[in-house]
Amino acid sequence: MRLIAVAILFLLSAVSSFSENRFPRPQFENGYVIPESTVAVARSARFEMLDVGVLFLALSAAAWLVLKERSRRGVFLLTVFSVIYFGFWRKGCICPVGSIQNVTLSLFDGQYALPLAAAVFFILPLVFTLLFGRVFCAGVCPLGAVQDLMVLFPLRVPRFLAVILSLIPYVYLGLGILFAATGTAYVICRLDPFVPLFRFGGDLPIMLTGLGLLLLGVFVARPYCRFLCPYGVLLNWASKLSKWRVTITPDECVKCRLCETACPFDAIRAPNVEQAPENRAAGASRLRVLLCLLPVLMFTAGWAGSRLDVVLARMNPVVRLVETLRGGDEATQKAMAFEVEAFGGSGATREDLAAKADVVKKRFRTGGWILGGFLGAAFGISLIGLSIRRTRGSYEPDRGACLSCSRCYVSCPKEHVRLKKSGQWR
């Protein structure tokens, strides 16, 4: 028996040794260079709290500079600081834009613990926006700040085209939430065009996209903020409800139109009290038609979204692996070779994997209905908003679209008078 026991121990030792050494070990000597990580290194809790503190102070400074000091110079300096600290120093992570996905995953995956810093970065700019308007966009967001420095020769985007392009962030937000909720991917972070520039490396097509947006931003002011940013959708909603917000003139508007010309974002609305009043009955009839059309748009878009469940689900790694195991084209088999090998060594069965894939597909089908309904509602509400005429007696910033950049202050003659009287004139 002792001989048998010794033989078994010897056999197990040999098998273990063979398993350990059947792959050649990497050579870490002879000038080996450890590769750099392509993602930001996680920071300690102490430094995360430092980031939260800096964010709070930056938002407070933005609110004070925009609403109290009314200082374009101060906002510009804050913009430079945000590019340096939140951009190049912190490498664009974590940011409120990407935190949308962290919050979403925590709501749909009970095993995911939402980091405190991610929760604060998501909530804090929204709270400040509810109080003071989009001061986060003014000079705190590194993605917006780096674009703001490129605004040199802004051109006005046609109104109809701007309205159409402004619907893209709703699609981006909806897809970002859907993919995060199903555990598919963090597409908002993966497709962020400026973070690779802050890190001086990353996916080449994404980097080229970021450079292209910066070059476009010389003529079309802050294109990502206005026509792509998913977090901007939430900030737009919150800003419309804000308690305090930007006012162009400190007292009386003389209707010189200089502020309208100075705003590179086309976020200033002209007075309309002198326009011929619209027939009340015609306006009410149009509003009724649009309100009746709204649920039709939501249902139709929801149905269309649910039909995309198969296409969208294929982006999920579990679904993609199941389809690869069932057979596929040569390119797919080659691309998924590592995942197939890892699954083979995991001990899991194909039946269990297929069951997980079915759950993911059902989530995409339900999510497709919700995503489509959300987009249909966004489009319908936009039509309703365009059809409602709001009376304005002076030039006013658009509550949702105004980025609180303070450029309009510099062009207002009444603001210059105020500065002279207060002794702040330079």
C-alpha positions in Angstrom: 0.0 0.0 0.0 2.9 2.3 0.8 4.4 1.7 -2.6 1.0 2.4 -4.3 0.7 5.7 -2.3 4.2 6.7 -3.2 3.5 5.9 -6.9 0.3 8.0 -6.9 2.1 10.9 -5.3 4.9 10.7 -7.8 2.4 10.6 -10.7 0.5 13.6 -9.4 3.7 15.5 -8.9 4.8 14.6 -12.5 1.4 15.7 -13.9 1.5 19.0 -11.9 5.1 19.7 -13.1 4.1 18.9 -16.7 1.0 21.2 -16.5 3.1 24.0 -15.0 5.9 23.8 -17.7 4.1 22.7 -20.8 4.1 26.3 -22.0 7.4 28.1 -22.4 7.9 30.6 -19.6 8.4 34.3 -20.6 11.9 35.6 -20.2 11.8 38.7 -18.0 15.5 39.2 -18.1 17.8 40.4 -20.9 16.3 43.9 -21.4 12.6 42.9 -21.2 10.4 46.0 -21.1 7.0 45.7 -19.3 4.3 47.0 -21.7 2.3 50.0 -20.8 -1.4 49.6 -19.9 -3.9 51.0 -22.4 -6.4 51.9 -19.7 -6.1 54.2 -16.7 -4.6 52.6 -13.6 -7.0 52.5 -10.7 -6.3 55.1 -8.0 -6.3 54.7 -4.3 -9.4 55.8 -2.3 -7.4 58.8 -1.0 -6.7 60.1 -4.6 -10.3 59.4 -5.6 -11.6 61.6 -2.8 -9.1 64.2 -4.0 -10.6 64.1 -7.4 -14.1 64.5 -5.9 -12.9 67.4 -3.9 -11.4 69.1 -6.9 -14.6 68.5 -8.9 -16.7 70.1 -6.2 -14.3 73.1 -6.0 -14.2 73.5 -9.8 -18.0 73.4 -10.0 -18.3 75.9 -7.2 -15.8 78.2 -9.0 -17.7 77.8 -12.3 -21.0 78.8 -10.7 -19.4 81.8 -8.9 -17.6 83.0 -12.1 -20.6 82.6 -14.4 -23.4 83.9 -12.2 -21.7 86.2 -9.6 -18.5 87.5 -11.2 -19.8 87.2 -14.8 -16.2 86.8 -15.8 -15.3 85.3 -19.2 -11.6 85.5 -18.3 -12.2 83.5 -15.1 -14.1 80.8 -17.0 -11.3 80.6 -19.6 -8.7 80.1 -16.9 -10.9 77.4 -15.3 -11.2 75.7 -18.7 -7.4 75.6 -19.0 -7.1 74.1 -15.5 -9.7 71.4 -16.3 -7.9 70.4 -19.4 -4.7 70.0 -17.5 -6.1 68.3 -14.3 -9.1 66.3 -15.4 -7.7 65.8 -18.9 -4.0 65.2 -19.1 -3.3 64.6 -15.4 -6.3 62.4 -14.7 -6.3 61.1 -18.3 -10.0 61.8 -18.6 -11.1 59.1 -16.1 -13.3 59.0 -14.3 -15.6 61.5 -15.9 -19.4 62.1 -15.5 -20.0 61.1 -19.1 -18.6 57.6 -18.7 -20.1 57.2 -15.2 -23.5 56.8 -16.8 -22.5 53.2 -17.5 -21.3 52.5 -14.0 -24.6 53.7 -12.5 -26.6 51.7 -15.1 -24.6 48.5 -14.4 -25.1 48.8 -10.7 -28.9 49.0 -11.2 -29.0 45.9 -13.3 -26.3 43.7 -11.9 -26.5 43.0 -8.2 -22.9 41.7 -8.1 -21.5 45.0 -9.3 -20.6 47.5 -6.5 -20.8 51.1 -7.7 -17.6 52.9 -6.7 -18.3 56.0 -4.6 -16.3 58.2 -6.8 -18.3 57.2 -9.9 -21.6 57.9 -8.1 -20.4 61.3 -7.0 -19.0 62.2 -10.4 -22.4 61.2 -11.9 -24.6 63.1 -9.5 -22.6 66.2 -8.5 -22.7 68.0 -12.0 -26.4 67.3 -12.2 -27.1 68.8 -8.8 -25.1 71.9 -9.8 -27.0 72.1 -13.1 -30.3 72.0 -11.3 -29.2 74.9 -9.2 -27.0 77.0 -11.5 -27.5 75.8 -15.1 -24.8 74.1 -17.1 -21.8 75.4 -15.2 -20.2 72.0 -15.6 -20.1 72.5 -19.3 -18.8 76.0 -18.9 -15.2 75.0 -18.0 -15.1 71.9 -15.8 -15.8 69.0 -18.2 -12.4 68.1 -19.8 -14.1 66.9 -23.0 -15.8 70.2 -23.4 -12.9 72.3 -22.2 -10.4 70.9 -24.7 -13.0 71.7 -27.5 -13.7 75.2 -26.1 -10.0 76.1 -26.5 -10.3 75.3 -30.3 -13.2 77.7 -31.0 -11.5 80.2 -33.3 -13.7 80.9 -36.3 -17.2 79.6 -35.4 -19.8 79.3 -38.1 -23.5 79.1 -37.5 -25.1 75.7 -38.1 -28.5 75.9 -39.9 -31.3 75.7 -37.4 -33.0 72.7 -39.0 -29.7 70.8 -39.2 -28.9 71.6 -35.6 -32.3 70.2 -34.5 -31.7 67.0 -36.4 -28.1 66.5 -35.1 -29.2 67.2 -31.5 -31.2 64.0 -31.6 -28.0 61.9 -32.0 -27.1 62.2 -28.2 -30.4 60.6 -27.3 -29.5 57.6 -29.5 -26.0 57.5 -28.0 -27.4 57.7 -24.4 -29.9 55.0 -25.1 -27.4 52.6 -26.6 -24.9 53.3 -23.9 -27.5 52.4 -21.2 -28.7 49.3 -23.1 -25.2 47.9 -23.6 -24.2 48.6 -20.0 -27.4 47.1 -18.6 -26.9 43.9 -20.5 -23.2 43.6 -19.5 -22.2 43.9 -23.2 -19.8 46.8 -23.2 -19.0 50.3 -22.0 -19.5 51.8 -25.5 -19.5 55.4 -24.2 -16.0 55.0 -22.8 -14.8 52.8 -25.7 -15.9 55.4 -28.3 -14.8 58.4 -26.3 -12.8 60.5 -28.9 -10.7 62.6 -26.5 -9.6 60.3 -23.7 -7.0 58.6 -26.1 -5.6 62.1 -26.8 -5.3 62.8 -23.1 -3.4 59.5 -22.7 -1.3 60.0 -25.8 -2.2 56.6 -27.1 -5.1 54.2 -27.8 -7.1 52.9 -30.7 -6.0 54.7 -33.9 -9.5 55.3 -35.4 -10.8 56.7 -32.2 -7.7 59.0 -31.9 -8.3 60.2 -35.5 -11.9 60.8 -34.7 -10.9 63.0 -31.7 -8.4 65.0 -33.8 -11.1 65.4 -36.5 -13.6 66.7 -33.9 -11.0 69.2 -32.6 -10.3 70.4 -36.1 -14.0 70.6 -36.8 -14.4 72.5 -33.6 -12.4 75.4 -35.0 -15.4 76.2 -37.2 -18.3 74.3 -35.5 -18.1 75.2 -31.8 -17.9 72.1 -29.5 -19.4 69.6 -31.9 -19.1 66.7 -29.5 -20.9 68.6 -26.7 -23.7 69.8 -28.9 -24.3 66.8 -31.2 -22.9 63.7 -29.5 -22.5 63.9 -25.7 -24.9 61.5 -24.0 -24.4 63.2 -20.6 -25.4 66.4 -22.2 -29.0 65.1 -22.6 -29.3 64.8 -18.8 -27.7 68.2 -18.3 -30.1 69.8 -20.9 -33.1 68.4 -18.9 -31.7 69.6 -15.6 -30.7 73.0 -16.8 -34.3 73.7 -18.0 -35.4 73.3 -14.3 -32.5 75.2 -12.8 -33.2 77.8 -10.1 -30.5 80.3 -11.2 -29.1 80.6 -14.7 -27.3 82.8 -17.1 -28.8 86.2 -17.9 -27.1 88.1 -20.8 -27.5 91.7 -19.6 -27.2 92.8 -16.0 -30.3 95.0 -16.3 -32.1 96.2 -19.5 -31.6 94.6 -22.9 -31.1 97.3 -25.6 -31.5 94.6 -28.4 -28.2 95.3 -30.0 -27.9 91.7 -31.2 -24.2 91.6 -30.2 -24.7 88.7 -27.8 -26.5 86.7 -30.5 -23.4 87.2 -32.8 -21.0 86.4 -30.0 -22.6 83.0 -29.0 -20.8 80.3 -31.0 -23.3 77.7 -29.9 -26.5 79.4 -31.3 -28.0 79.2 -27.8 -29.5 82.7 -27.7 -33.1 83.3 -28.7 -34.2 86.6 -30.2 -37.2 88.6 -28.9 -40.5 87.9 -30.7 -43.0 90.2 -29.1 -43.2 92.3 -32.2 -44.0 89.4 -34.5 -47.6 88.9 -35.6 -49.4 86.8 -33.1 -50.3 83.3 -34.3 -53.9 82.3 -34.6 -54.7 80.7 -31.2 -57.0 78.1 -32.7 -54.5 77.0 -35.3 -51.8 76.6 -32.6 -54.1 74.6 -30.3 -55.1 72.3 -33.2 -51.4 71.7 -34.2 -50.6 70.9 -30.5 -53.5 68.4 -30.3 -52.3 66.6 -33.4 -48.7 66.4 -32.1 -49.9 65.1 -28.7 -51.9 62.4 -30.4 -49.0 61.6 -32.6 -46.6 61.1 -29.7 -47.8 57.7 -28.5 -47.9 56.5 -32.1 -44.2 57.6 -32.5 -43.3 55.9 -29.3 -44.9 52.6 -30.2 -43.6 52.5 -33.8 -40.1 53.4 -32.7 -40.3 50.8 -29.8 -41.4 48.1 -32.2 -38.5 49.0 -34.6 -36.1 48.9 -31.7 -37.3 45.4 -30.6 -36.7 44.2 -34.1 -33.0 45.0 -33.7 -32.5 42.7 -30.8 -30.7 40.0 -32.8 -28.3 42.5 -34.3 -27.6 44.3 -31.0 -27.3 41.1 -29.0 -24.5 39.8 -31.3 -22.3 42.5 -29.7 -22.6 40.7 -26.4 -19.6 38.4 -25.7 -21.8 35.5 -24.4 -24.1 35.6 -27.5 -21.1 35.9 -29.8 -19.4 33.0 -28.2 -22.5 30.7 -28.5 -22.9 31.6 -32.2 -19.2 30.9 -32.8 -19.4 27.5 -31.0 -22.4 26.6 -33.3 -20.3 27.4 -36.3 -19.6 30.6 -38.2 -17.5 32.1 -40.9 -13.8 31.7 -40.9 -13.1 35.3 -39.9 -15.4 35.0 -36.8 -13.8 31.7 -35.8 -10.4 33.2 -36.0 -11.3 36.3 -34.0 -13.0 34.3 -31.3 -10.3 31.6 -31.0 -9.0 32.8 -27.6 -12.6 32.9 -26.2 -13.4 29.4 -27.5 -10.2 28.0 -26.0 -10.9 29.7 -22.7 -14.5 28.3 -22.6 -13.1 24.8 -23.3 -11.0 25.0 -20.3 -13.6 26.5 -18.0 -15.6 23.3 -17.4 -18.9 25.0 -18.3 -21.3 23.3 -20.6 -22.7 24.6 -23.9 -26.2 24.3 -22.5 -25.4 26.6 -19.6 -23.8 29.1 -22.0 -26.8 28.9 -24.4 -29.2 29.6 -21.5 -27.2 32.7 -20.5 -27.3 33.8 -24.1 -31.1 33.4 -24.2 -31.4 35.6 -21.1 -29.2 38.3 -22.8 -31.3 38.2 -26.0 -34.6 38.6 -24.0 -33.0 41.6 -22.2 -32.1 43.1 -25.6 -35.6 42.5 -26.9 -37.1 44.3 -23.9 -34.4 47.0 -24.0 -35.1 47.5 -27.7 -38.7 48.3 -26.9 -37.7 50.8 -24.2 -34.9 52.3 -26.3 -37.2 52.8 -29.3 -39.9 54.2 -27.2 -37.5 56.6 -25.6 -36.2 57.8 -29.0 -39.7 58.2 -30.3 -40.7 60.2 -27.3 -37.5 62.4 -27.7 -38.4 63.1 -31.4 -42.1 63.8 -30.6 -41.3 66.1 -27.7 -38.8 68.0 -29.9 -41.6 68.5 -32.5 -43.9 69.8 -29.7 -41.2 72.1 -28.4 -40.7 73.6 -31.9 -44.4 74.1 -32.4 -44.9 76.0 -29.1 -44.2 79.7 -29.3 -42.7 81.3 -26.2 -43.0 85.1 -25.9 -39.6 86.8 -25.3 -39.2 90.5 -24.8 -35.4 90.5 -25.0 -32.5 88.3 -26.1 -32.4 85.2 -23.8 -30.2 82.1 -23.5 -31.8 78.9 -24.4 -32.2 77.2 -20.9 -31.2 73.8 -22.1 -28.7 74.6 -24.8 -26.7 77.4 -23.1 -23.3 76.1 -22.0 -22.7 79.0 -19.7 -19.4 80.0 -21.5 -19.9 83.7 -20.6 -18.9 84.9 -24.1 -22.2 86.9 -24.3 -21.1 89.1 -21.3 -18.1 90.4 -23.2 -20.3 91.7 -26.0 -23.1 93.2 -24.0 -22.8 97.1 -23.8 -24.8 97.2 -20.6 -22.3 94.8 -19.0 -19.5 97.2 -19.9 -21.4 100.0 -18.2 -21.8 97.9 -15.1 -18.1 97.1 -15.0 -17.3 100.9 -15.3 -19.7 101.8 -12.5 -18.4 99.0 -10.2 -14.7 99.9 -10.8 -14.0 96.5 -12.4 -13.4 98.0 -15.9 -10.1 97.1 -17.5 
